[in-house]
Amino acid sequence: MDKYYDDKVALVTGAASGMGLATAKAFAKAGAAVALADISEEAVQKVTKELVAEGHKALAIHCDVTDEAQVASMVDRTVATFGRLDAAYNNAGIQVPPSDAADEPAEYFDRVIAVNLRGIWACMKHELRHMREQQSGAIVNCSSIGGLIGLPGRASYHASKHGVIGLTRSAAVEYAPRGIRINAVCPGTIDTPMVSDMLKTQADAMNEIMREQSLGRLGRADEIADAVLWLCGPGSTFVIGQAIAVDGGFTVH
């Protein structure tokens, strides 16, 4: 992968913190020009300025992925600024409070589907519109181990993440003949701001999850970034429509 990204352009959503920020930094350090998009304009401006100060090509974009018009503008701005789009990591996502399936408020379901599933659908749709003109590109959608398994109290969240894998697989077989590869990454329990909040507010559930961690630790955001760059890079050119678990062995149990 040495120098592979030197003339490439990458787009990362949810890029102001956690796995998104780690991946944006990894793309930049590998030589790519990077568009960082996030719903928090102040936060994404801050991290982008830091990358630019380090000598990287980076663009900050404020984007709410539940708004398709904003998503279209995000992709168009990326291409207008850097000339093309070679790689995208559709990472933006949220959790909702755990709930008994019989008691969960409809607004929880609607919100998590809007961000985690419809948001990725919109991002992929508009990224593909540019990539199909180039007849090249790679997209990684962020699912979760919650897209591969089920856990009590998380039906809506897991529905959204299972849906991401369905979107990924169907689009992957559609676009592989056009030179575009689409895969999904399924992070386990990663040390991010979202997980830190879960550790504080859902201690019992997190203790249960940690008992199944073969390595006995949380994952790191840079470990997800490594997987994303591999999936977008020259080492994975025969990998199509896969949902790659990066979970410290959790789903092996």
FENLINNOR-V9687 format. One record per run of one state. SS is the DSSP state (A for helix, B for strand, O for the rest). FROM is the first residue (numbers start at 1). LEN is the number of residues. If there is no record, write none. Layout:
BEGIN
SS_FROM_LEN, SS_FROM_LEN
END
This chain:
BEGIN
O_1_3, A_4_4, O_8_1, B_9_5, O_14_4, A_18_12, O_30_3, B_33_6, O_39_2, A_41_13, O_54_4, B_58_5, O_63_5, A_68_15, O_83_4, B_87_4, O_91_15, A_106_29, O_135_2, B_137_6, O_143_2, A_145_3, O_148_7, A_155_24, O_179_1, B_180_8, O_188_2, B_190_1, O_191_2, A_193_9, O_202_1, A_203_8, O_211_8, B_219_1, O_220_1, A_221_12, O_233_1, A_234_3, O_237_6, B_243_4, O_247_3, A_250_3, O_253_1
END
